[in-house]
Amino acid sequence: MSDVEEPSASLQPAPLRRRAAFAEALHENQLDMGKLKNMAFMGIPEELRAVYWKILLGLLPSDTTLWESTLERRRALYRSYVDEFLVDPHKSANAAEGTSTAAADHPLSTSSDSKWSQFFANNDLLQEINKDVLRTYPDMQFFSRGPEAKDALRRILFVYAKLNPGVKYVQGMNELLAPLFYIFCEYDKETSQEHAEADAFFCFTMLMSEFMDLFIKSLDRADSGILACIADISSLLKQKDPHLWSYLDAQGLNPQFYLLRWLTALLAQELGLPDLLRVWDSLFASRNRFEFLKYFCISMIISVRDKLLHGTFAENMDLLQHYPPGIDILDIIDMAVRLKQGGRVSGHQ
């Protein structure tokens, strides 16, 4: 268990003092991870979010003297992955023109070593990824002002799928990746987009290593699978707000109808980007990310309990599948902390 505690999200010092404390915490050769996580749980200043996320997700080690060499090594490794997996047989054919290799490797080759065979095998995967990437934050200027951002998302997701054939690509992964890449590009001015792409790849990989079981269909019914996670949330809701749980259960409102999407995208489809970034600060800083996610989901449900208790099945289904904006995200985080510490709901909050 980590030594970080989860304080109230609303108890924050003055903004200028807070920013100075966050910046000062990075000046040590050996980071105090407990202190750093405690601070990050309460919300990271926008201009420091990129470096803090890289620390919290394990890209940057706690020994700051190793940062430069670590980033150099990992960025070079990502470039090697891109070169290895993103095969362009047209370029290879031009380079090998007139050689025996060119004669053997052609678009109709059935050899498993053929670059053309690899190209066609990869094409279906790229098309699947592209469908979701094109739908990623379509109204955000960052993702719509040119092809560069979406090209980077495609490369990252493709390389991840090639390195993880047991998982490959699953719909929703684009929603996890996009905020990481956006933050690393827009709020780390010392990092080029090329380096932000590599950093986002490794942070996405580390995030997926923790939440991967939510994406693997064969593990749906395992203790670590998504159905077990949904059952845990339902059981916790029953403990914390038995009246609300009974009402939804009597309506036959199966929590899978809304929690599947909440969990697999880590709430990226439910919350506006500013709120999502703030929630991810606390999620990444949590001693047990799965537990925080479960209690946060319960808090989201309880935060709209008045509407739910007066709603029909259809109204409640729509409410939970299209979570309403305008609810203070800090209030939901604070409730999650209180519930996790043993609080319960009796009547109205």
CYANA upper distance limits for C-alpha pairs under 8 A (distance plus 0.5 A):
  1 MET  CA    287 ARG  CA      7.12
  2 SER  CA     34 GLY  CA      7.74
  2 SER  CA    287 ARG  CA      5.85
  3 ASP  CA     34 GLY  CA      5.92
  3 ASP  CA    287 ARG  CA      8.17
  4 VAL  CA     33 MET  CA      8.41
  4 VAL  CA     34 GLY  CA      5.17
  4 VAL  CA     35 LYS  CA      7.46
  4 VAL  CA     37 LYS  CA      6.56
  4 VAL  CA     38 ASN  CA      6.12
  4 VAL  CA    286 SER  CA      8.00
  4 VAL  CA    287 ARG  CA      6.80
  5 GLU  CA     34 GLY  CA      8.49
  5 GLU  CA     38 ASN  CA      6.65
  5 GLU  CA    287 ARG  CA      8.05
  6 GLU  CA     38 ASN  CA      6.96
  6 GLU  CA     41 PHE  CA      7.13
  6 GLU  CA    286 SER  CA      7.53
  6 GLU  CA    337 VAL  CA      7.38
  7 PRO  CA     11 LEU  CA      8.20
  7 PRO  CA     38 ASN  CA      7.63
  7 PRO  CA     41 PHE  CA      7.89
  7 PRO  CA     42 MET  CA      7.52
  7 PRO  CA    337 VAL  CA      8.02
  8 SER  CA     42 MET  CA      7.59
  8 SER  CA    333 ILE  CA      8.42
  8 SER  CA    334 ASP  CA      6.05
  8 SER  CA    337 VAL  CA      7.47
  9 ALA  CA     41 PHE  CA      7.66
  9 ALA  CA     42 MET  CA      5.16
  9 ALA  CA     43 GLY  CA      7.79
  9 ALA  CA    330 LEU  CA      6.52
  9 ALA  CA    333 ILE  CA      6.97
  9 ALA  CA    334 ASP  CA      6.21
 10 SER  CA     42 MET  CA      7.88
 10 SER  CA    330 LEU  CA      6.87
 10 SER  CA    331 ASP  CA      8.28
 10 SER  CA    334 ASP  CA      7.63
 11 LEU  CA     42 MET  CA      8.26
 12 GLN  CA     18 ARG  CA      8.20
 12 GLN  CA     42 MET  CA      7.51
 13 PRO  CA     17 ARG  CA      7.14
 13 PRO  CA     18 ARG  CA      6.35
 14 ALA  CA     18 ARG  CA      6.47
 15 PRO  CA     19 ARG  CA      6.65
 16 LEU  CA     20 ALA  CA      6.77
 17 ARG  CA     21 ALA  CA      6.69
 18 ARG  CA     22 PHE  CA      6.79
 19 ARG  CA     23 ALA  CA      6.70
 19 ARG  CA     45 PRO  CA      6.76
 20 ALA  CA     24 GLU  CA      6.45
 21 ALA  CA     25 ALA  CA      6.62
 22 PHE  CA     26 LEU  CA      7.53
 22 PHE  CA     36 LEU  CA      8.36
 22 PHE  CA     39 MET  CA      7.97
 22 PHE  CA     44 ILE  CA      8.29
 22 PHE  CA     45 PRO  CA      8.26
 22 PHE  CA     48 LEU  CA      8.21
 23 ALA  CA     27 HIS  CA      7.69
 23 ALA  CA     48 LEU  CA      8.10
 24 GLU  CA     28 GLU  CA      8.32
 25 ALA  CA     31 LEU  CA      7.57
 25 ALA  CA     32 ASP  CA      8.22
 25 ALA  CA     36 LEU  CA      7.48
 26 LEU  CA     31 LEU  CA      7.22
 26 LEU  CA     64 THR  CA      8.40
 28 GLU  CA     64 THR  CA      7.75
 29 ASN  CA     63 ASP  CA      6.21
 29 ASN  CA     64 THR  CA      5.60
 29 ASN  CA     65 THR  CA      6.58
 30 GLN  CA     62 SER  CA      6.19
 30 GLN  CA     63 ASP  CA      5.16
 30 GLN  CA     64 THR  CA      6.71
 31 LEU  CA     36 LEU  CA      8.04
 31 LEU  CA     62 SER  CA      5.53
 31 LEU  CA     63 ASP  CA      6.93
 31 LEU  CA     64 THR  CA      7.72
 32 ASP  CA     36 LEU  CA      6.57
 32 ASP  CA     62 SER  CA      8.18
 33 MET  CA     37 LYS  CA      6.43
 33 MET  CA     62 SER  CA      7.63
 34 GLY  CA     38 ASN  CA      6.67
 35 LYS  CA     39 MET  CA      6.77
 36 LEU  CA     40 ALA  CA      6.62
 37 LYS  CA     41 PHE  CA      6.46
 37 LYS  CA     56 LEU  CA      8.05
 37 LYS  CA    285 ALA  CA      5.39
 37 LYS  CA    286 SER  CA      7.78
 38 ASN  CA     42 MET  CA      7.46
 38 ASN  CA    285 ALA  CA      7.68
 39 MET  CA     43 GLY  CA      7.57
 39 MET  CA     44 ILE  CA      7.94
 40 ALA  CA     44 ILE  CA      5.69
 40 ALA  CA     52 TYR  CA      8.13
 40 ALA  CA    281 ASP  CA      6.53
 40 ALA  CA    282 SER  CA      7.05
 40 ALA  CA    285 ALA  CA      6.46
 41 PHE  CA    281 ASP  CA      6.34
 41 PHE  CA    282 SER  CA      4.56
 41 PHE  CA    283 LEU  CA      7.93
 41 PHE  CA    284 PHE  CA      8.34
 41 PHE  CA    285 ALA  CA      5.75
 41 PHE  CA    286 SER  CA      7.32
 42 MET  CA    281 ASP  CA      8.12
 42 MET  CA    282 SER  CA      7.10
 43 GLY  CA    278 ARG  CA      6.52
 43 GLY  CA    281 ASP  CA      6.20
 43 GLY  CA    282 SER  CA      7.20
 44 ILE  CA     48 LEU  CA      7.17
 44 ILE  CA     49 ARG  CA      6.07
 44 ILE  CA     52 TYR  CA      8.10
 44 ILE  CA    278 ARG  CA      8.13
 44 ILE  CA    281 ASP  CA      6.91
 45 PRO  CA     49 ARG  CA      6.59
 46 GLU  CA    187 TYR  CA      7.80
 47 GLU  CA    187 TYR  CA      6.10
 47 GLU  CA    188 ASP  CA      7.97
 48 LEU  CA     52 TYR  CA      6.77
 48 LEU  CA    187 TYR  CA      7.82
 48 LEU  CA    188 ASP  CA      8.36
 49 ARG  CA     53 TRP  CA      6.43
 49 ARG  CA    183 ILE  CA      7.84
 49 ARG  CA    187 TYR  CA      7.78
 50 ALA  CA     54 LYS  CA      6.81
 50 ALA  CA    183 ILE  CA      6.27
 50 ALA  CA    184 PHE  CA      5.83
 50 ALA  CA    187 TYR  CA      6.60
 50 ALA  CA    188 ASP  CA      6.51
 51 VAL  CA     55 ILE  CA      6.84
 51 VAL  CA    188 ASP  CA      7.95
 52 TYR  CA     56 LEU  CA      6.57
 53 TRP  CA     57 LEU  CA      6.37
 53 TRP  CA    281 ASP  CA      8.08
 53 TRP  CA    284 PHE  CA      7.77
 54 LYS  CA     58 GLY  CA      6.68
 54 LYS  CA     59 LEU  CA      5.59
 54 LYS  CA     60 LEU  CA      6.14
 54 LYS  CA    199 ASP  CA      8.34
 54 LYS  CA    203 CYS  CA      7.26
 55 ILE  CA     59 LEU  CA      6.39
 55 ILE  CA     60 LEU  CA      5.23
 55 ILE  CA     61 PRO  CA      6.96
 55 ILE  CA     62 SER  CA      7.76
 56 LEU  CA    284 PHE  CA      6.51
 56 LEU  CA    285 ALA  CA      6.81
 57 LEU  CA    203 CYS  CA      6.40
 57 LEU  CA    206 MET  CA      6.91
 57 LEU  CA    207 LEU  CA      7.35
 57 LEU  CA    284 PHE  CA      7.32
 58 GLY  CA    203 CYS  CA      7.80
 58 GLY  CA    206 MET  CA      7.71
 59 LEU  CA     71 LEU  CA      8.46
 59 LEU  CA    199 ASP  CA      7.97
 59 LEU  CA    202 PHE  CA      7.21
 59 LEU  CA    203 CYS  CA      6.75
 60 LEU  CA     64 THR  CA      8.25
 60 LEU  CA     67 TRP  CA      6.43
 60 LEU  CA     70 THR  CA      7.61
 60 LEU  CA     71 LEU  CA      8.14
 61 PRO  CA     66 LEU  CA      7.49
 61 PRO  CA     67 TRP  CA      7.26
 63 ASP  CA     67 TRP  CA      7.85
 66 LEU  CA     70 THR  CA      6.45
 67 TRP  CA     71 LEU  CA      6.62
 68 GLU  CA     72 GLU  CA      6.64
 69 SER  CA     73 ARG  CA      6.59
 70 THR  CA     74 ARG  CA      6.67
 71 LEU  CA     75 ARG  CA      6.36
 71 LEU  CA    199 ASP  CA      8.36
 72 GLU  CA     76 ALA  CA      6.69
 73 ARG  CA     77 LEU  CA      6.72
 74 ARG  CA     78 TYR  CA      6.71
 74 ARG  CA    198 ALA  CA      7.96
 74 ARG  CA    199 ASP  CA      8.41
 74 ARG  CA    202 PHE  CA      8.46
 75 ARG  CA     79 ARG  CA      6.82
 75 ARG  CA    195 HIS  CA      7.01
 75 ARG  CA    198 ALA  CA      5.88
 75 ARG  CA    199 ASP  CA      7.56
 76 ALA  CA     80 SER  CA      6.82
 77 LEU  CA     81 TYR  CA      6.89
 78 TYR  CA     82 VAL  CA      6.83
 78 TYR  CA    198 ALA  CA      6.27
 78 TYR  CA    201 PHE  CA      8.29
 79 ARG  CA     83 ASP  CA      6.73
 79 ARG  CA    198 ALA  CA      8.15
 80 SER  CA     84 GLU  CA      6.57
 81 TYR  CA     85 PHE  CA      6.51
 81 TYR  CA    159 VAL  CA      7.19
 82 VAL  CA     86 LEU  CA      6.05
 82 VAL  CA    155 ARG  CA      7.77
 82 VAL  CA    159 VAL  CA      7.14
 83 ASP  CA     87 VAL  CA      7.66
 85 PHE  CA    159 VAL  CA      7.16
 85 PHE  CA    162 LYS  CA      7.79
 87 VAL  CA    115 LYS  CA      7.22
 87 VAL  CA    118 GLN  CA      7.92
 87 VAL  CA    119 PHE  CA      6.79
 88 ASP  CA     92 SER  CA      7.02
 88 ASP  CA    115 LYS  CA      8.17
 88 ASP  CA    119 PHE  CA      7.64
 89 PRO  CA     93 ALA  CA      6.35
 89 PRO  CA    115 LYS  CA      6.13
 89 PRO  CA    116 TRP  CA      6.23
 89 PRO  CA    119 PHE  CA      7.51
 90 HIS  CA     94 ASN  CA      6.82
 91 LYS  CA     95 ALA  CA      6.74
 92 SER  CA     96 ALA  CA      6.61
 93 ALA  CA     97 GLU  CA      6.28
 93 ALA  CA    102 ALA  CA      6.48
 96 ALA  CA    101 THR  CA      7.02
 96 ALA  CA    102 ALA  CA      5.87
 97 GLU  CA    102 ALA  CA      6.11
 98 GLY  CA    102 ALA  CA      6.94
 98 GLY  CA    103 ALA  CA      8.03
 99 THR  CA    103 ALA  CA      7.16
100 SER  CA    104 ALA  CA      6.82
101 THR  CA    105 ASP  CA      6.52
102 ALA  CA    106 HIS  CA      7.40
104 ALA  CA    109 SER  CA      7.92
105 ASP  CA    109 SER  CA      6.50
105 ASP  CA    114 SER  CA      6.11
105 ASP  CA    115 LYS  CA      7.57
105 ASP  CA    116 TRP  CA      7.56
106 HIS  CA    114 SER  CA      8.14
106 HIS  CA    116 TRP  CA      6.91
107 PRO  CA    116 TRP  CA      5.82
107 PRO  CA    117 SER  CA      7.82
108 LEU  CA    116 TRP  CA      8.26
109 SER  CA    114 SER  CA      7.06
109 SER  CA    116 TRP  CA      7.60
109 SER  CA    117 SER  CA      7.26
110 THR  CA    114 SER  CA      7.66
110 THR  CA    117 SER  CA      6.98
111 SER  CA    117 SER  CA      7.51
112 SER  CA    117 SER  CA      7.09
112 SER  CA    118 GLN  CA      8.06
113 ASP  CA    117 SER  CA      7.99
113 ASP  CA    118 GLN  CA      8.22
114 SER  CA    118 GLN  CA      6.94
115 LYS  CA    119 PHE  CA      6.54
116 TRP  CA    120 PHE  CA      6.78
117 SER  CA    121 ALA  CA      6.63
118 GLN  CA    122 ASN  CA      6.54
119 PHE  CA    123 ASN  CA      6.69
120 PHE  CA    124 ASP  CA      7.97
121 ALA  CA    125 LEU  CA      8.18
122 ASN  CA    126 LEU  CA      6.71
123 ASN  CA    127 GLN  CA      6.66
124 ASP  CA    128 GLU  CA      6.76
125 LEU  CA    129 ILE  CA      6.77
125 LEU  CA    158 PHE  CA      7.96
125 LEU  CA    169 TYR  CA      8.20
126 LEU  CA    130 ASN  CA      6.43
126 LEU  CA    154 ARG  CA      7.94
126 LEU  CA    158 PHE  CA      7.22
127 GLN  CA    131 LYS  CA      6.83
128 GLU  CA    132 ASP  CA      7.61
129 ILE  CA    133 VAL  CA      6.71
129 ILE  CA    154 ARG  CA      6.98
129 ILE  CA    157 LEU  CA      7.66
129 ILE  CA    158 PHE  CA      7.86
129 ILE  CA    169 TYR  CA      7.68
130 ASN  CA    134 LEU  CA      6.53
130 ASN  CA    154 ARG  CA      7.04
131 LYS  CA    135 ARG  CA      7.36
132 ASP  CA    136 THR  CA      6.94
132 ASP  CA    171 GLN  CA      7.57
132 ASP  CA    172 GLY  CA      8.41
132 ASP  CA    174 ASN  CA      7.19
133 VAL  CA    150 LYS  CA      6.87
133 VAL  CA    153 LEU  CA      7.42
133 VAL  CA    154 ARG  CA      7.32
133 VAL  CA    174 ASN  CA      6.81
134 LEU  CA    138 PRO  CA      7.84
134 LEU  CA    150 LYS  CA      7.82
136 THR  CA    143 PHE  CA      8.09
136 THR  CA    174 ASN  CA      7.53
136 THR  CA    175 GLU  CA      7.43
136 THR  CA    178 ALA  CA      7.92
137 TYR  CA    143 PHE  CA      7.13
138 PRO  CA    143 PHE  CA      7.18
138 PRO  CA    144 SER  CA      6.82
139 ASP  CA    143 PHE  CA      8.38
139 ASP  CA    144 SER  CA      7.70
140 MET  CA    144 SER  CA      6.79
141 GLN  CA    145 ARG  CA      5.91
142 PHE  CA    149 ALA  CA      7.82
142 PHE  CA    182 TYR  CA      8.03
143 PHE  CA    147 PRO  CA      8.36
143 PHE  CA    149 ALA  CA      6.20
143 PHE  CA    150 LYS  CA      6.95
147 PRO  CA    151 ASP  CA      6.41
148 GLU  CA    152 ALA  CA      6.73
149 ALA  CA    153 LEU  CA      6.93
150 LYS  CA    154 ARG  CA      6.71
151 ASP  CA    155 ARG  CA      6.80
152 ALA  CA    156 ILE  CA      6.70
152 ALA  CA    197 GLU  CA      6.75
153 LEU  CA    157 LEU  CA      6.64
153 LEU  CA    174 ASN  CA      7.83
153 LEU  CA    177 LEU  CA      7.83
153 LEU  CA    178 ALA  CA      7.59
153 LEU  CA    181 PHE  CA      8.38
153 LEU  CA    197 GLU  CA      8.43
154 ARG  CA    158 PHE  CA      6.45
155 ARG  CA    159 VAL  CA      6.52
156 ILE  CA    160 TYR  CA      6.59
156 ILE  CA    197 GLU  CA      7.82
156 ILE  CA    198 ALA  CA      8.44
156 ILE  CA    200 ALA  CA      8.48
156 ILE  CA    201 PHE  CA      6.11
157 LEU  CA    161 ALA  CA      6.62
157 LEU  CA    169 TYR  CA      7.49
157 LEU  CA    173 MET  CA      8.21
157 LEU  CA    174 ASN  CA      7.91
158 PHE  CA    162 LYS  CA      6.76
158 PHE  CA    169 TYR  CA      8.06
159 VAL  CA    163 LEU  CA      6.69
160 TYR  CA    164 ASN  CA      6.55
160 TYR  CA    168 LYS  CA      7.75
160 TYR  CA    169 TYR  CA      8.28
160 TYR  CA    201 PHE  CA      8.22
160 TYR  CA    205 THR  CA      7.75
161 ALA  CA    165 PRO  CA      6.47
161 ALA  CA    167 VAL  CA      7.40
161 ALA  CA    168 LYS  CA      4.46
161 ALA  CA    169 TYR  CA      5.80
162 LYS  CA    168 LYS  CA      7.13
164 ASN  CA    168 LYS  CA      6.11
167 VAL  CA    212 MET  CA      8.44
167 VAL  CA    215 PHE  CA      7.78
167 VAL  CA    216 ILE  CA      6.72
169 TYR  CA    173 MET  CA      7.67
170 VAL  CA    215 PHE  CA      7.22
172 GLY  CA    176 LEU  CA      7.39
172 GLY  CA    264 THR  CA      7.10
172 GLY  CA    265 ALA  CA      6.01
173 MET  CA    177 LEU  CA      6.81
173 MET  CA    265 ALA  CA      7.44
174 ASN  CA    178 ALA  CA      6.48
175 GLU  CA    179 PRO  CA      7.88
175 GLU  CA    265 ALA  CA      6.48
175 GLU  CA    268 ALA  CA      6.48
175 GLU  CA    269 GLN  CA      7.77
176 LEU  CA    180 LEU  CA      7.86
176 LEU  CA    204 PHE  CA      7.85
176 LEU  CA    265 ALA  CA      6.45
176 LEU  CA    266 LEU  CA      7.57
176 LEU  CA    268 ALA  CA      7.37
177 LEU  CA    181 PHE  CA      6.86
177 LEU  CA    200 ALA  CA      7.70
177 LEU  CA    201 PHE  CA      8.49
177 LEU  CA    204 PHE  CA      6.47
178 ALA  CA    182 TYR  CA      6.56
179 PRO  CA    183 ILE  CA      6.59
179 PRO  CA    273 LEU  CA      8.31
179 PRO  CA    277 LEU  CA      8.08
180 LEU  CA    184 PHE  CA      6.72
180 LEU  CA    200 ALA  CA      6.24
180 LEU  CA    203 CYS  CA      8.14
180 LEU  CA    204 PHE  CA      7.92
181 PHE  CA    185 CYS  CA      6.60
181 PHE  CA    196 ALA  CA      7.01
181 PHE  CA    197 GLU  CA      6.95
181 PHE  CA    200 ALA  CA      5.74
182 TYR  CA    186 GLU  CA      6.43
183 ILE  CA    187 TYR  CA      5.91
183 ILE  CA    188 ASP  CA      7.88
184 PHE  CA    188 ASP  CA      5.97
184 PHE  CA    191 THR  CA      8.06
184 PHE  CA    196 ALA  CA      5.81
184 PHE  CA    199 ASP  CA      8.11
184 PHE  CA    200 ALA  CA      7.57
185 CYS  CA    189 LYS  CA      7.84
185 CYS  CA    191 THR  CA      7.58
185 CYS  CA    192 SER  CA      7.64
185 CYS  CA    193 GLN  CA      6.26
185 CYS  CA    196 ALA  CA      6.12
191 THR  CA    195 HIS  CA      6.46
191 THR  CA    196 ALA  CA      6.61
192 SER  CA    196 ALA  CA      6.56
193 GLN  CA    197 GLU  CA      6.54
194 GLU  CA    198 ALA  CA      7.16
195 HIS  CA    199 ASP  CA      6.64
196 ALA  CA    200 ALA  CA      6.43
197 GLU  CA    201 PHE  CA      6.69
198 ALA  CA    202 PHE  CA      7.04
199 ASP  CA    203 CYS  CA      6.74
200 ALA  CA    204 PHE  CA      6.33
201 PHE  CA    205 THR  CA      6.58
202 PHE  CA    206 MET  CA      6.65
203 CYS  CA    207 LEU  CA      6.61
204 PHE  CA    208 MET  CA      6.52
205 THR  CA    209 SER  CA      6.61
206 MET  CA    210 GLU  CA      7.25
207 LEU  CA    211 PHE  CA      6.93
208 MET  CA    212 MET  CA      5.37
211 PHE  CA    215 PHE  CA      8.14
212 MET  CA    216 ILE  CA      7.27
213 ASP  CA    219 LEU  CA      6.89
213 ASP  CA    220 ASP  CA      8.23
213 ASP  CA    224 SER  CA      6.67
213 ASP  CA    225 GLY  CA      5.78
213 ASP  CA    226 ILE  CA      7.55
214 LEU  CA    219 LEU  CA      8.29
214 LEU  CA    220 ASP  CA      7.71
214 LEU  CA    224 SER  CA      8.17
214 LEU  CA    225 GLY  CA      5.90
214 LEU  CA    226 ILE  CA      5.25
214 LEU  CA    263 LEU  CA      8.09
214 LEU  CA    264 THR  CA      6.57
215 PHE  CA    226 ILE  CA      8.23
215 PHE  CA    264 THR  CA      7.28
216 ILE  CA    220 ASP  CA      7.28
216 ILE  CA    225 GLY  CA      8.14
219 LEU  CA    224 SER  CA      7.72
219 LEU  CA    225 GLY  CA      5.54
219 LEU  CA    226 ILE  CA      8.21
220 ASP  CA    224 SER  CA      8.39
220 ASP  CA    225 GLY  CA      4.90
220 ASP  CA    226 ILE  CA      5.78
220 ASP  CA    227 LEU  CA      6.03
220 ASP  CA    228 ALA  CA      7.97
221 ARG  CA    225 GLY  CA      6.21
221 ARG  CA    226 ILE  CA      7.77
221 ARG  CA    227 LEU  CA      6.24
221 ARG  CA    228 ALA  CA      6.89
222 ALA  CA    227 LEU  CA      8.33
222 ALA  CA    228 ALA  CA      7.28
223 ASP  CA    228 ALA  CA      6.08
223 ASP  CA    229 CYS  CA      8.40
224 SER  CA    228 ALA  CA      6.94
224 SER  CA    229 CYS  CA      7.57
225 GLY  CA    229 CYS  CA      6.95
226 ILE  CA    230 ILE  CA      6.69
226 ILE  CA    260 LEU  CA      7.84
226 ILE  CA    263 LEU  CA      8.35
227 LEU  CA    231 ALA  CA      6.63
227 LEU  CA    256 GLN  CA      8.30
228 ALA  CA    232 ASP  CA      6.66
229 CYS  CA    233 ILE  CA      6.87
229 CYS  CA    294 LYS  CA      8.23
230 ILE  CA    234 SER  CA      6.73
230 ILE  CA    255 PRO  CA      7.50
230 ILE  CA    256 GLN  CA      7.26
230 ILE  CA    259 LEU  CA      7.15
230 ILE  CA    260 LEU  CA      8.18
231 ALA  CA    235 SER  CA      6.59
232 ASP  CA    236 LEU  CA      6.59
232 ASP  CA    294 LYS  CA      8.28
233 ILE  CA    237 LEU  CA      6.57
233 ILE  CA    294 LYS  CA      6.27
233 ILE  CA    295 TYR  CA      7.97
233 ILE  CA    297 CYS  CA      8.07
233 ILE  CA    298 ILE  CA      7.18
234 SER  CA    238 LYS  CA      6.73
234 SER  CA    245 TRP  CA      8.23
234 SER  CA    255 PRO  CA      7.67
235 SER  CA    239 GLN  CA      6.93
236 LEU  CA    240 LYS  CA      6.58
236 LEU  CA    298 ILE  CA      8.09
237 LEU  CA    241 ASP  CA      6.08
237 LEU  CA    242 PRO  CA      7.39
237 LEU  CA    245 TRP  CA      6.69
237 LEU  CA    298 ILE  CA      6.53
238 LYS  CA    242 PRO  CA      5.02
238 LYS  CA    243 HIS  CA      8.34
238 LYS  CA    244 LEU  CA      8.29
238 LYS  CA    245 TRP  CA      5.68
238 LYS  CA    246 SER  CA      7.99
239 GLN  CA    344 ARG  CA      8.07
240 LYS  CA    339 LEU  CA      7.74
240 LYS  CA    343 GLY  CA      7.75
240 LYS  CA    344 ARG  CA      5.02
240 LYS  CA    345 VAL  CA      6.20
241 ASP  CA    245 TRP  CA      6.74
241 ASP  CA    302 ILE  CA      8.20
241 ASP  CA    344 ARG  CA      7.00
241 ASP  CA    345 VAL  CA      5.63
241 ASP  CA    346 SER  CA      7.51
242 PRO  CA    246 SER  CA      6.49
243 HIS  CA    247 TYR  CA      6.78
244 LEU  CA    248 LEU  CA      6.81
244 LEU  CA    302 ILE  CA      8.37
244 LEU  CA    305 ARG  CA      7.33
244 LEU  CA    308 LEU  CA      8.38
244 LEU  CA    309 LEU  CA      7.30
245 TRP  CA    249 ASP  CA      6.49
246 SER  CA    250 ALA  CA      6.47
247 TYR  CA    251 GLN  CA      6.91
247 TYR  CA    309 LEU  CA      7.40
248 LEU  CA    252 GLY  CA      6.98
248 LEU  CA    253 LEU  CA      6.08
248 LEU  CA    308 LEU  CA      8.43
249 ASP  CA    253 LEU  CA      6.43
249 ASP  CA    254 ASN  CA      7.87
251 GLN  CA    312 THR  CA      8.43
251 GLN  CA    313 PHE  CA      6.39
252 GLY  CA    313 PHE  CA      8.22
253 LEU  CA    257 PHE  CA      8.11
253 LEU  CA    313 PHE  CA      7.28
253 LEU  CA    317 MET  CA      7.62
255 PRO  CA    259 LEU  CA      6.24
256 GLN  CA    260 LEU  CA      5.93
257 PHE  CA    317 MET  CA      8.28
257 PHE  CA    321 GLN  CA      8.13
258 TYR  CA    262 TRP  CA      7.01
258 TYR  CA    317 MET  CA      8.29
258 TYR  CA    320 LEU  CA      6.63
258 TYR  CA    321 GLN  CA      5.82
259 LEU  CA    263 LEU  CA      6.37
260 LEU  CA    264 THR  CA      6.68
261 ARG  CA    265 ALA  CA      6.61
261 ARG  CA    267 LEU  CA      8.00
261 ARG  CA    269 GLN  CA      8.00
262 TRP  CA    266 LEU  CA      6.36
262 TRP  CA    267 LEU  CA      5.19
262 TRP  CA    268 ALA  CA      8.04
262 TRP  CA    269 GLN  CA      7.63
262 TRP  CA    270 GLU  CA      7.31
262 TRP  CA    297 CYS  CA      8.36
263 LEU  CA    267 LEU  CA      6.84
263 LEU  CA    293 LEU  CA      8.40
265 ALA  CA    269 GLN  CA      7.04
266 LEU  CA    293 LEU  CA      8.24
267 LEU  CA    271 LEU  CA      6.73
267 LEU  CA    276 LEU  CA      7.65
268 ALA  CA    272 GLY  CA      8.17
268 ALA  CA    273 LEU  CA      8.07
268 ALA  CA    276 LEU  CA      6.84
270 GLU  CA    322 HIS  CA      7.31
270 GLU  CA    323 TYR  CA      6.39
271 LEU  CA    275 ASP  CA      6.54
271 LEU  CA    276 LEU  CA      6.01
271 LEU  CA    323 TYR  CA      8.11
271 LEU  CA    325 PRO  CA      7.98
272 GLY  CA    276 LEU  CA      6.53
272 GLY  CA    325 PRO  CA      8.23
273 LEU  CA    277 LEU  CA      6.58
274 PRO  CA    278 ARG  CA      6.97
275 ASP  CA    279 VAL  CA      6.74
275 ASP  CA    329 ILE  CA      6.82
276 LEU  CA    280 TRP  CA      6.57
277 LEU  CA    281 ASP  CA      6.82
278 ARG  CA    282 SER  CA      7.44
278 ARG  CA    329 ILE  CA      8.48
279 VAL  CA    283 LEU  CA      6.66
279 VAL  CA    329 ILE  CA      8.07
279 VAL  CA    333 ILE  CA      7.96
280 TRP  CA    284 PHE  CA      6.27
281 ASP  CA    285 ALA  CA      6.72
282 SER  CA    286 SER  CA      6.49
283 LEU  CA    289 ARG  CA      6.11
283 LEU  CA    292 PHE  CA      6.91
283 LEU  CA    293 LEU  CA      7.39
284 PHE  CA    289 ARG  CA      7.19
285 ALA  CA    289 ARG  CA      8.33
286 SER  CA    292 PHE  CA      7.21
288 ASN  CA    292 PHE  CA      6.86
289 ARG  CA    293 LEU  CA      6.59
290 PHE  CA    294 LYS  CA      6.77
291 GLU  CA    295 TYR  CA      6.79
292 PHE  CA    296 PHE  CA      6.45
292 PHE  CA    336 ALA  CA      7.79
292 PHE  CA    340 LYS  CA      8.46
293 LEU  CA    297 CYS  CA      6.70
294 LYS  CA    298 ILE  CA      6.91
295 TYR  CA    299 SER  CA      6.64
295 TYR  CA    336 ALA  CA      5.54
295 TYR  CA    337 VAL  CA      8.15
295 TYR  CA    339 LEU  CA      7.49
295 TYR  CA    340 LYS  CA      7.00
296 PHE  CA    300 MET  CA      6.71
296 PHE  CA    332 ILE  CA      7.38
296 PHE  CA    333 ILE  CA      6.96
296 PHE  CA    335 MET  CA      8.36
296 PHE  CA    336 ALA  CA      5.51
297 CYS  CA    301 ILE  CA      6.96
298 ILE  CA    302 ILE  CA      6.72
298 ILE  CA    336 ALA  CA      7.89
299 SER  CA    303 SER  CA      6.36
299 SER  CA    332 ILE  CA      6.13
299 SER  CA    333 ILE  CA      8.07
299 SER  CA    335 MET  CA      6.47
299 SER  CA    336 ALA  CA      5.99
300 MET  CA    304 VAL  CA      7.41
300 MET  CA    332 ILE  CA      6.80
301 ILE  CA    305 ARG  CA      6.91
301 ILE  CA    320 LEU  CA      8.17
303 SER  CA    327 ILE  CA      8.39
303 SER  CA    332 ILE  CA      7.45
304 VAL  CA    308 LEU  CA      6.77
305 ARG  CA    309 LEU  CA      6.41
306 ASP  CA    310 HIS  CA      6.99
306 ASP  CA    348 HIS  CA      8.45
307 LYS  CA    311 GLY  CA      6.45
307 LYS  CA    316 ASN  CA      8.37
308 LEU  CA    312 THR  CA      8.39
308 LEU  CA    316 ASN  CA      6.19
311 GLY  CA    315 GLU  CA      6.00
311 GLY  CA    316 ASN  CA      6.12
312 THR  CA    316 ASN  CA      6.52
313 PHE  CA    317 MET  CA      6.55
314 ALA  CA    318 ASP  CA      6.71
315 GLU  CA    319 LEU  CA      6.60
316 ASN  CA    320 LEU  CA      6.67
317 MET  CA    321 GLN  CA      6.56
318 ASP  CA    322 HIS  CA      6.35
319 LEU  CA    323 TYR  CA      6.05
319 LEU  CA    324 PRO  CA      7.37
327 ILE  CA    331 ASP  CA      8.41
328 ASP  CA    332 ILE  CA      7.26
329 ILE  CA    333 ILE  CA      6.81
330 LEU  CA    334 ASP  CA      6.53
331 ASP  CA    335 MET  CA      6.61
332 ILE  CA    336 ALA  CA      6.70
333 ILE  CA    337 VAL  CA      6.85
334 ASP  CA    338 ARG  CA      6.76
335 MET  CA    339 LEU  CA      6.53
336 ALA  CA    340 LYS  CA      6.56
337 VAL  CA    341 GLN  CA      6.70
338 ARG  CA    342 GLY  CA      7.05
338 ARG  CA    343 GLY  CA      5.82
339 LEU  CA    343 GLY  CA      4.81
339 LEU  CA    344 ARG  CA      6.61
345 VAL  CA    349 GLN  CA      7.05
